[in-house]
């Protein structure tokens, strides 16, 4: 099973299943997950995707 791995700046990895039944690839699904678990703050030097639970920021994601 393919997964989307969200990388947090704390070094934590969050795994979500890649849904092959919808017409969206890794990038679209990964971005949608980030938008669900985090909110964007910016512009400026402290800009980024901050987790909604207040426990860090998103560094990026990839599909495995």
URVENGI-V45643 format. One record per residue. N is the residue number from 0. RES is the residue in one small letter. PHI is phi as a letter, one per 40 degrees, with the letter a starting at -180 (999 if undefined). PSI is psi in whole degrees, 0 to 359 (NA if undefined). NEAR is the number of other C-alpha atoms within 8 Angstrom. Layout:
[[N,RES,PHI,PSI,NEAR] [N,RES,PHI,PSI,NEAR]]
This chain:
[[0,x,999,130,4] [1,x,c,147,7] [2,x,b,159,10] [3,x,b,125,14] [4,x,b,118,12] [5,x,c,127,15] [6,x,b,125,12] [7,x,c,157,13] [8,x,c,345,9] [9,x,c,352,6] [10,x,g,355,6] [11,x,c,142,7] [12,x,b,131,8] [13,x,b,129,8] [14,x,b,133,8] [15,x,b,143,8] [16,x,c,140,8] [17,x,c,120,11] [18,x,c,105,5] [19,x,c,355,6] [20,x,c,353,4] [21,x,b,158,5] [22,x,c,62,5] [23,x,a,137,8] [24,x,c,191,6] [25,x,d,311,10] [26,x,d,311,7] [27,x,c,317,8] [28,x,c,319,10] [29,x,c,317,12] [30,x,c,320,8] [31,x,c,320,8] [32,x,c,315,8] [33,x,d,318,12] [34,x,c,337,8] [35,x,c,323,7] [36,x,c,352,8] [37,x,a,168,12] [38,x,b,149,11] [39,x,c,133,8] [40,x,b,133,9] [41,x,i,178,8] [42,x,c,182,6] [43,x,h,178,5] [44,x,c,342,5] [45,x,b,17,7] [46,x,c,153,9] [47,x,i,180,9] [48,x,c,109,11] [49,x,c,131,12] [50,x,c,141,12] [51,x,c,335,8] [52,x,c,0,4] [53,x,g,14,6] [54,x,b,30,6] [55,x,h,191,9] [56,x,b,162,12] [57,x,c,131,14] [58,x,c,332,8] [59,x,i,191,7] [60,x,a,162,9] [61,x,a,163,9] [62,x,b,138,9] [63,x,b,NA,6]]
